[in-house]
């Protein structure tokens, strides 16, 4: 089981480097984030007080990521390691052990109310279709902005524990960023409200949008399970094609981290055009439309709305 160090006991494992971070000549707090979305949260809270390394970068798939020896070196030098938790990062336990890191490993989903993966995908995983095991919980909690606020608070708490001198700055940054999250969520809710309820069902590559669905009132169908390693069965694909032909799905989308082949097959067999790309488990590159978490959420709902309403 992944070793997670509580904030109260964190000071016992802070390295000399992080102790120096509280001195007058403060060195940056060395932070490792498991993937790009968490990296963005960390940067917004940490600002120039942290030195950030993100393991799985833009458009990268943390479900299938294989860490390198260089990643182990980065982990070994870290003061704080920020991860999603809920078994999202299949590579994490191996990397923690290989690096022998003394850093705190902070699961940012602490305090999130997890939801279960959809029943059809749970059965597929039990049958061996999903080799990247998440148990029965959906780990994509960041797809709800309300949950993102919890992630941000956990980041600030972790940084405060590791760098007490910077705590006020971290809290100020977290408060300012949370206000931006609030504004973004209001935009998402307004966009969903403008879509007729009968047209709020869409198809994506893998089942990454359960928290978005619960929070904002859209329905996402996916031929693949929670992990991109899961393979859709012929029956799953046939069922989705039937739903599209029955006008029960209004649009179909590819994801930035998955092979578009399956979605393109469904599109070709139903005549429904692919409505664009959604960003599920990773941000876009810096010059893309979803280079930050807030941009990702705004881009996704704008893409969905545009495909459904033709605008």
KEDRENLO-984613 format. One line per 4 residues: their letters; for each residue z, x, y of N, C-alpha, C. Coordinates in steps of 0.02 Angstrom, whole numbers. Last residue first. Layout:
N
A> Z:X:Y:Z:X:Y:Z:X:Y  ...
! end
This chain:
311
XXXX> -1640:-1124:1271:-1636:-1099:1340:-1612:-1027:1341  -1630:-1199:1155:-1696:-1176:1179:-1696:-1152:1250  -1513:-1233:1098:-1538:-1277:1152:-1606:-1256:1179  -1500:-1135:998:-1493:-1206:982:-1525:-1250:1035
XXXX> -1520:-1013:1063:-1561:-1030:1004:-1558:-1104:990  -1424:-1018:1166:-1495:-1013:1182:-1540:-1033:1124  -1304:-1020:1092:-1322:-1076:1136:-1397:-1076:1150  -1312:-893:1030:-1308:-955:991:-1330:-1015:1032
XXXX> -1315:-809:1142:-1370:-807:1093:-1371:-872:1052  -1194:-839:1202:-1255:-851:1239:-1315:-853:1193  -1105:-797:1104:-1109:-869:1118:-1172:-885:1159  -1136:-657:1103:-1141:-698:1043:-1148:-772:1060
XXXX> -1108:-616:1234:-1176:-611:1208:-1185:-656:1147  -970:-636:1242:-1014:-673:1287:-1086:-673:1260  -925:-547:1143:-910:-618:1137:-955:-660:1181  -977:-424:1194:-995:-449:1127:-983:-524:1122
XXXX> -913:-409:1317:-986:-420:1315:-1008:-448:1248  -785:-388:1265:-798:-447:1306:-873:-462:1309  -805:-266:1196:-784:-327:1160:-800:-389:1201  -958:-183:1246:-886:-194:1249:-869:-257:1211
XXXX> -1092:-189:1221:-1060:-122:1220:-985:-126:1226  -1197:-280:1196:-1129:-293:1173:-1090:-228:1168  -1327:-246:1228:-1297:-303:1262:-1224:-316:1246  -1340:-63:1245:-1355:-128:1216:-1318:-184:1251
XXXX> -1304:63:1281:-1359:33:1320:-1379:-36:1292  -1206:95:1187:-1187:88:1258:-1241:54:1299  -1231:-10:1041:-1230:54:1076:-1221:42:1151  -1121:-150:1005:-1186:-118:1011:-1178:-48:1040
XXXX> -978:-161:893:-1011:-166:958:-1081:-137:954  -950:-246:738:-960:-185:777:-993:-201:844  -952:-361:666:-899:-313:651:-904:-249:692  -1052:-442:745:-997:-467:705:-940:-417:699
XXXX> -1167:-501:851:-1126:-441:840:-1061:-463:807  -1325:-573:811:-1255:-580:829:-1218:-516:811  -1491:-590:865:-1441:-548:832:-1372:-564:858  -1597:-736:842:-1575:-675:875:-1523:-638:834
XXXX> -1642:-843:769:-1623:-854:839:-1600:-793:876  -1782:-856:668:-1720:-819:679:-1704:-821:754  -1848:-1020:644:-1853:-952:671:-1784:-921:678  -1874:-1109:500:-1829:-1102:558:-1831:-1030:581
XXXX> -1946:-1115:386:-1983:-1123:449:-1939:-1120:510  -1893:-1093:263:-1875:-1155:297:-1915:-1168:360  -1934:-971:218:-1939:-1027:171:-1923:-1095:204  -1907:-885:324:-1976:-894:302:-1984:-956:258
XXXX> -1767:-893:331:-1808:-916:388:-1879:-930:365  -1732:-833:211:-1714:-903:223:-1756:-932:280  -1784:-704:237:-1808:-743:180:-1794:-818:191  -1707:-664:346:-1779:-673:355:-1810:-713:299
XXXX> -1584:-654:281:-1593:-704:334:-1668:-717:346  -1615:-546:196:-1595:-610:169:-1605:-666:220  -1648:-438:286:-1695:-463:236:-1678:-533:212  -1571:-372:379:-1595:-439:397:-1636:-472:342
XXXX> -1421:-293:337:-1493:-293:324:-1519:-364:338  -1296:-287:469:-1321:-305:402:-1397:-300:398  -1247:-270:595:-1224:-222:544:-1255:-235:475  -1295:-368:680:-1312:-299:695:-1292:-250:641
XXXX> -1366:-507:591:-1309:-472:620:-1328:-399:630  -1473:-649:623:-1458:-586:589:-1397:-556:623  -1462:-828:613:-1455:-766:650:-1447:-707:602  -1521:-992:641:-1505:-940:593:-1508:-873:629
XXXX> -1481:-1164:684:-1509:-1097:699:-1485:-1048:646  -1433:-1283:636:-1475:-1284:696:-1509:-1217:710  -1418:-1367:485:-1406:-1304:521:-1457:-1299:578  -1462:-1484:438:-1390:-1477:446:-1371:-1412:479
XXXX> -1591:-1519:401:-1574:-1519:472:-1498:-1517:483  -1625:-1497:274:-1596:-1562:288:-1572:-1568:359  -1660:-1365:279:-1714:-1414:274:-1689:-1484:288  -1531:-1311:280:-1575:-1301:338:-1631:-1353:338
XXXX> -1486:-1349:153:-1452:-1372:214:-1496:-1366:275  -1575:-1280:70:-1573:-1352:68:-1540:-1381:131  -1539:-1149:101:-1607:-1172:116:-1610:-1248:117  -1410:-1149:48:-1420:-1141:120:-1489:-1165:141
XXXX> -1438:-1163:-87:-1398:-1214:-53:-1408:-1210:22  -1508:-1045:-114:-1542:-1110:-122:-1505:-1165:-85  -1406:-952:-94:-1465:-952:-51:-1501:-1019:-54  -1319:-987:-198:-1297:-989:-128:-1356:-994:-80
XXXX> -1400:-965:-310:-1377:-1033:-296:-1353:-1039:-224  -1417:-828:-306:-1476:-870:-297:-1455:-942:-280  -1282:-754:-212:-1313:-777:-274:-1374:-819:-257  -1266:-611:-109:-1273:-684:-114:-1307:-702:-181
XXXX> -1148:-483:-132:-1217:-505:-138:-1221:-580:-147  -1039:-389:-30:-1049:-446:-74:-1122:-466:-74  -1032:-297:68:-1047:-272:1:-1060:-329:-48  -989:-359:181:-1061:-349:175:-1081:-320:108
XXXX> -860:-477:146:-883:-408:151:-959:-406:145  -854:-616:135:-819:-583:189:-844:-512:200  -1019:-651:68:-948:-663:77:-920:-627:137  -1179:-725:110:-1137:-672:84:-1064:-687:101
XXXX> -1231:-838:172:-1245:-827:101:-1203:-773:69  -1137:-942:279:-1159:-874:264:-1173:-867:190  -1113:-1044:421:-1129:-1040:350:-1156:-970:337  -1001:-1098:542:-1043:-1042:520:-1051:-1045:444
XXXX> -979:-1212:669:-976:-1203:597:-1025:-1148:578  -873:-1213:817:-938:-1205:784:-927:-1199:709  -746:-1215:876:-777:-1277:855:-849:-1273:833  -660:-1111:913:-706:-1138:963:-749:-1197:940
XXXX> -573:-1068:812:-550:-1068:881:-594:-1110:927  -643:-1076:691:-580:-1112:699:-560:-1120:772  -752:-991:721:-762:-1060:701:-699:-1101:713  -687:-871:740:-727:-899:795:-736:-974:782
XXXX> -639:-852:612:-591:-861:667:-626:-890:728  -760:-839:539:-713:-892:524:-663:-905:580  -866:-748:543:-851:-787:603:-802:-844:591  -916:-680:436:-875:-642:482:-847:-684:539
XXXX> -995:-684:305:-945:-731:329:-894:-696:374  -1163:-631:345:-1102:-630:304:-1047:-667:341  -1274:-690:422:-1283:-650:361:-1221:-650:317  -1267:-864:473:-1265:-792:486:-1269:-756:419
XXXX> -1313:-1021:539:-1311:-977:481:-1311:-905:504  -1226:-1161:615:-1274:-1106:615:-1264:-1064:553  -1190:-1312:695:-1189:-1276:631:-1244:-1224:631  -1194:-1399:804:-1149:-1341:806:-1141:-1306:738
XXXX> -1257:-1517:831:-1298:-1456:826:-1256:-1392:821  -1171:-1619:851:-1214:-1624:792:-1255:-1560:781  -1114:-1589:976:-1075:-1578:914:-1119:-1578:852  -1217:-1499:1091:-1199:-1562:1058:-1165:-1549:991
XXXX> -1147:-1378:1195:-1189:-1388:1136:-1170:-1454:1103  -1052:-1363:1292:-1119:-1385:1314:-1167:-1396:1257  -944:-1309:1228:-940:-1379:1249:-1008:-1407:1270  -983:-1176:1218:-981:-1218:1158:-981:-1292:1176
XXXX> -968:-1140:1353:-1034:-1136:1321:-1036:-1179:1259  -831:-1156:1372:-877:-1196:1411:-946:-1197:1379  -781:-1058:1284:-766:-1128:1272:-813:-1174:1310  -831:-941:1347:-851:-958:1278:-840:-1032:1265
XXXX> -763:-946:1470:-837:-949:1468:-862:-969:1398  -631:-932:1428:-650:-993:1463:-726:-1002:1463  -638:-803:1377:-628:-859:1331:-646:-925:1364  -653:-728:1494:-707:-729:1445:-700:-788:1397
XXXX> -528:-749:1552:-588:-773:1586:-646:-778:1538  -446:-685:1458:-436:-756:1473:-499:-785:1505  -492:-554:1469:-502:-590:1406:-495:-665:1417  -445:-524:1595:-518:-526:1584:-534:-563:1519
XXXX> -310:-526:1569:-337:-575:1617:-412:-580:1609  -302:-416:1484:-289:-483:1456:-315:-537:1503  -322:-313:1575:-374:-327:1525:-365:-396:1495  -202:-319:1646:-266:-328:1681:-322:-345:1633
XXXX> -109:-294:1543:-107:-357:1580:-173:-371:1615  -146:-164:1506:-151:-219:1457:-151:-287:1492  -117:-92:1622:-187:-96:1598:-196:-155:1550  22:-110:1624:-20:-134:1680:-92:-142:1658
XXXX> 57:-47:1505:70:-118:1513:29:-148:1570  18:85:1533:-12:49:1477:-3:-26:1484  101:114:1642:28:114:1651:-6:76:1594  226:108:1582:210:61:1636:134:57:1647
XXXX> 216:215:1487:222:145:1466:203:96:1521  211:350:1498:152:313:1518:157:238:1508  328:397:1448:314:408:1519:255:367:1544  319:372:1311:362:329:1353:348:337:1427
XXXX> 216:372:1198:213:405:1263:253:363:1312  237:296:1084:216:366:1076:219:405:1141  272:171:1133:317:205:1086:301:279:1080  160:140:1209:225:148:1242:274:185:1197
XXXX> 63:128:1109:58:183:1158:124:195:1193  112:13:1043:104:77:1007:101:136:1055  104:-83:1145:169:-66:1115:166:1:1079  -35:-85:1166:10:-64:1220:78:-44:1192
XXXX> -77:-135:1041:-99:-69:1064:-51:-43:1117  -17:-261:1043:4:-213:992:-18:-142:1010  -88:-320:1147:-16:-310:1154:9:-258:1104  -215:-321:1087:-204:-282:1148:-130:-269:1159
XXXX> -198:-410:979:-218:-341:967:-199:-297:1027  -173:-526:1054:-120:-498:1011:-135:-425:995  -297:-545:1112:-239:-534:1156:-181:-505:1117  -372:-572:1000:-383:-509:1036:-326:-494:1083
XXXX> -332:-702:971:-308:-647:929:-318:-580:963  -404:-765:1072:-331:-772:1070:-300:-718:1027  -533:-738:1032:-507:-702:1090:-431:-709:1095  -581:-709:868:-547:-756:913:-517:-717:971
XXXX> -624:-600:800:-675:-647:823:-646:-707:861  -519:-527:751:-541:-511:819:-595:-558:844  -505:-555:616:-465:-593:664:-487:-583:736  -569:-536:488:-606:-532:552:-570:-568:608
XXXX> -516:-547:360:-488:-495:405:-518:-493:474  -460:-682:269:-515:-659:311:-489:-608:361  -383:-668:110:-378:-675:182:-440:-647:217  -371:-644:-23:-398:-709:-5:-396:-721:70
XXXX> -428:-477:-39:-384:-529:-61:-414:-596:-41  -534:-400:-7:-492:-419:48:-437:-466:25  -620:-275:-90:-574:-331:-98:-531:-341:-36  -775:-250:-121:-730:-227:-69:-679:-283:-61
XXXX> -855:-313:-209:-821:-253:-234:-773:-224:-183  -884:-470:-251:-867:-432:-191:-825:-373:-214  -904:-526:-375:-962:-519:-331:-948:-477:-270  -803:-555:-462:-827:-486:-459:-886:-476:-414
XXXX> -747:-677:-458:-795:-665:-512:-824:-595:-512  -676:-670:-343:-639:-670:-405:-685:-656:-465  -783:-681:-252:-746:-619:-256:-707:-614:-321  -820:-814:-276:-868:-760:-289:-833:-693:-296
XXXX> -707:-881:-232:-726:-885:-302:-774:-829:-321  -715:-848:-96:-656:-827:-135:-672:-828:-209  -829:-912:-60:-830:-840:-61:-770:-811:-99  -789:-1045:-68:-846:-1023:-109:-850:-948:-114
XXXX> -681:-1051:24:-670:-1059:-48:-727:-1032:-90  -668:-925:149:-693:-990:126:-694:-992:50  -511:-842:171:-583:-841:164:-606:-907:135  -380:-904:276:-407:-887:210:-483:-884:213
XXXX> -314:-823:422:-344:-880:388:-372:-857:321  -161:-765:497:-223:-754:460:-249:-819:429  -101:-752:651:-98:-801:597:-162:-796:556  -39:-594:704:-95:-641:698:-82:-690:641
XXXX> 62:-504:688:74:-560:733:18:-611:734  -45:-370:664:25:-391:660:38:-446:712  -169:-320:681:-165:-391:664:-93:-414:654  -159:-185:697:-162:-226:757:-162:-301:743
XXXX> -59:-70:624:-104:-126:607:-103:-177:664  -47:98:647:-28:34:677:-80:-19:660  25:235:592:-34:195:576:-17:123:594  77:383:673:91:314:656:25:279:642
XXXX> 37:542:598:33:492:651:56:424:626  25:637:506:94:617:521:95:565:576  -99:644:378:-79:633:448:-6:613:453  -171:687:269:-99:701:272:-72:692:343
XXXX> -301:659:243:-286:693:306:-214:717:309  -299:590:123:-336:653:127:-317:693:189  -224:475:157:-199:522:108:-233:590:113  -309:415:251:-240:432:269:-213:484:221
XXXX> -423:395:171:-426:441:227:-356:462:250  -381:301:77:-404:367:54:-403:418:111  -352:194:162:-298:225:123:-318:295:100  -481:162:221:-425:188:260:-372:224:218
XXXX> -594:103:175:-590:176:169:-523:204:191  -591:-30:206:-583:-11:136:-573:64:126  -526:-114:326:-553:-46:319:-542:-21:248  -465:-238:302:-532:-235:330:-565:-167:317
XXXX> -339:-273:258:-385:-240:210:-457:-238:236  -263:-309:365:-290:-363:323:-344:-337:276  -311:-187:492:-267:-215:441:-301:-272:404  -367:-113:600:-366:-186:599:-312:-213:553
XXXX> -282:26:677:-325:-3:626:-319:-79:631  -250:177:758:-254:104:767:-304:75:716  -139:307:759:-199:282:725:-197:205:729  -76:433:863:-76:362:846:-142:344:813
XXXX> -99:569:860:-32:545:874:-23:472:853  -204:667:750:-190:608:791:-115:598:802  -242:766:665:-221:787:732:-199:729:776  -287:702:553:-230:747:546:-201:768:613
XXXX> -399:634:598:-339:596:580:-278:642:578  -487:742:611:-468:702:670:-404:663:657  -497:779:476:-470:826:525:-447:789:587  -558:666:423:-491:685:400:-458:733:448
XXXX> -682:674:487:-638:618:501:-565:633:480  -735:786:425:-719:789:496:-673:732:517  -761:738:296:-706:786:306:-686:793:380  -791:559:322:-813:628:313:-753:674:318
XXXX> -789:396:243:-765:446:290:-786:517:271  -905:274:231:-877:328:191:-854:383:238  -912:97:252:-909:164:282:-876:214:234  -923:-34:221:-953:14:175:-949:86:198
XXXX> -854:-100:322:-847:-123:253:-871:-70:203  -893:-53:445:-831:-27:417:-820:-47:345  -1044:-12:500:-1014:-62:455:-952:-32:422  -1099:10:670:-1077:35:606:-1040:-18:566
XXXX> -1134:-19:799:-1179:-44:746:-1159:-18:677  -1035:119:855:-1077:60:870:-1126:45:813  -931:196:723:-957:186:790:-999:123:799  -787:228:650:-848:191:636:-876:167:703
XXXX> -690:307:729:-720:329:666:-786:295:652  -662:367:888:-676:306:850:-715:326:787  -540:444:983:-590:455:931:-600:390:893  -479:476:1146:-497:427:1094:-551:453:1047
XXXX> -345:519:1229:-406:552:1204:-425:514:1141  -266:435:1367:-279:446:1296:-343:485:1285  -256:413:1500:-198:444:1468:-209:458:1394  -357:343:1557:-365:416:1555:-304:451:1526
XXXX> -338:200:1453:-368:231:1511:-373:306:1503  -272:116:1361:-252:186:1370:-278:220:1432  -333:-10:1366:-260:-4:1375:-240:68:1394  -468:20:1349:-447:-23:1404:-372:-19:1417
XXXX> -464:96:1232:-485:127:1295:-463:85:1355  -423:2:1136:-383:61:1149:-400:92:1217  -529:-90:1135:-462:-112:1154:-420:-51:1175  -628:-2:1087:-634:-31:1154:-567:-57:1179
XXXX> -582:26:959:-589:80:1007:-594:54:1078  -596:-97:901:-528:-72:913:-530:-15:962  -736:-95:895:-701:-148:932:-630:-127:948  -768:19:814:-785:16:885:-749:-37:924
XXXX> -629:74:707:-699:54:721:-707:33:794  -505:143:709:-544:140:648:-617:119:659  -457:268:824:-470:197:812:-517:192:752  -339:386:866:-395:372:822:-399:297:811
XXXX> -281:477:1003:-284:412:971:-347:408:928  -172:579:1082:-229:582:1037:-229:518:994  -137:573:1250:-116:549:1185:-177:547:1140  -167:718:1351:-183:650:1329:-155:635:1260
XXXX> -24:805:1417:-87:805:1381:-103:734:1359  57:822:1570:45:780:1511:-23:790:1481  145:907:1641:75:925:1628:51:887:1567  269:850:1631:234:847:1696:160:864:1688
XXXX> 273:762:1472:292:813:1519:251:807:1583  231:679:1376:280:651:1423:301:702:1475  148:750:1296:117:699:1338:165:669:1387  225:828:1217:201:859:1278:171:808:1325
XXXX> 235:742:1112:294:753:1153:275:784:1219  109:754:1059:125:691:1093:189:697:1133  120:885:1009:69:868:1058:87:805:1096  219:876:913:232:915:974:183:897:1028
XXXX> 217:702:853:205:774:849:219:808:915  331:580:799:285:603:852:278:678:848  419:529:711:360:560:682:310:583:736  522:469:776:539:520:727:479:556:699
XXXX> 470:369:852:485:432:886:502:487:837  456:255:770:398:297:784:416:365:812  543:159:737:554:224:706:500:274:724  497:50:807:565:72:819:577:142:792
XXXX> 370:22:758:375:51:824:445:81:835  345:70:586:366:24:639:376:59:704  206:124:502:268:146:531:286:99:588  136:91:349:136:71:418:204:87:448
XXX> 39:140:219:101:155:253:94:137:326  -39:27:111:-45:69:170:22:78:204  0:43:-59:0:0:0:0:44:61
! end
